[in-house]
């Protein structure tokens, strides 16, 4: 295995863990989260694959997927996970990171005009900048 595959941004991993309060590194790829997900038809990356890509340090691949937006936070994945990994919270953390990475008060309309983002992004950014 190439060492470069395992090298990843440790600060981003810690940020995800802190926001989500759930450690994706505990996942051992049993697939239970994917088997119970009601939003699976809307996802381009399966829930267990999200954890796999995160463990491999492929954060951008996950942040650019539509799966993090398709998650309805039903917590079925957390209920099924034998390791207690809460993918609903991890997806929420990834959404927050994506929003914060791309937007600030001065470019919000520019970003919204360029990308196809869910309405929740616009609502969340207004909350962020008007609080």
N, C-alpha and C positions, 0 to 999 in steps of 0.2 A: 504494500500500500504506500502510495506517495505521501510523504510527510506534509506536503503543501495542502493536501486535502484536509488534514486535521488542524491546520493553523487557522485560527479565526480571531475575530475581535473580542477579546475577553471582556472589555468594558460593555459592549453591546449585550453580551450574554448576561452579565451581572445586572444590566438595566432591565432586561426582560424578566429575570428572576425577581428583581425588586418590585417592579410594577405588578407582575402577575402573582407574586407570592406562591409560585409553583415551579418546581425544578424540572424542566424538560429533559435533563440529562438522566433522570431516573427511568425513562421509557426504555423498554426492551423489545419494542416492535411486535407486540402480540396481535395487534390489529383490532382489539376489542372496541376502541374508540371509533374506528371507521365503520365497524359492523353495526353500530347503533345510531349513527349520525343521521338525523332526518334531512339534513341539507346536502347530503353527499352528491345528489344529481346536479347541484349548482357549483360544485367545487372542481377546480382544475388540478388540485393537489389533495390527496386524501389526508384526513386528520393525522394518521400515524406517520405519513410522509412529511407532514409539516415538522413533526418532532425530529424525524430522521435528518432532514435538511438543516434544521437548527443545530443538531448535534454535530453535523459535519461542517458547520460554520458557513453554510450557504444562506446567510441572512437575506441578502438581496433577492434571491430567488423566491423566498417566502414572502417578503415584503411586496414584491411585484405580482404576487398571485391574487386571484379573485377569491380564493378560499377563505382568507382572513375576514373578508367582508361578507361572505355567504354564511358564516357561522351565526346561528341565531341565539347562542348562549343559553341553550336548554339544559346544559350540564349533564347530558346523557353520557358524554365521554368521561367525565370525572366519576360518575357513578359506576361505570363499567371498568375503569382502569384499576388493575390489581396493584399498581404502584402509587396510586393516588395523584397522578399527573392531571391537572385541571386544564385541559386544552382550551376551554372557553375563556378562562382568564388569560391564558397565553395569547390567544387570538386578540383579546382586548388590548393587551400590552403592545402587540405588534401593530394594531390599528393606531394606537396613540403615538408610537414611535414614527410610523409612516406620516401621520398628520404633522407632527412636530418637525420632522425632517424636511418636509416640503413647503411648509407654510409659515409665514409670519404676517404681522399686521399689514405690511406694505405690499405684499405680493399675492394676497389671497385670491383676488379676482383673476390674476394672471394664471395661477395654478389651476383654478377651477375651470378656466376656459380651455386649457390645454389637455387636461386629463379627464377621462371618464371615471369619476369618483362617485361613490354613493352619497346620497343626500346627508347622511350622518356626518360626513366629513365637514360639510359646510356648517352644520349645526354645532358640531363640536368645536370648530375653529371660532365661531362667534362666541361660544361660551368661554373659550380660552382668552380671547382678546377683550371681552367686555366685562369680565368679572371684577 
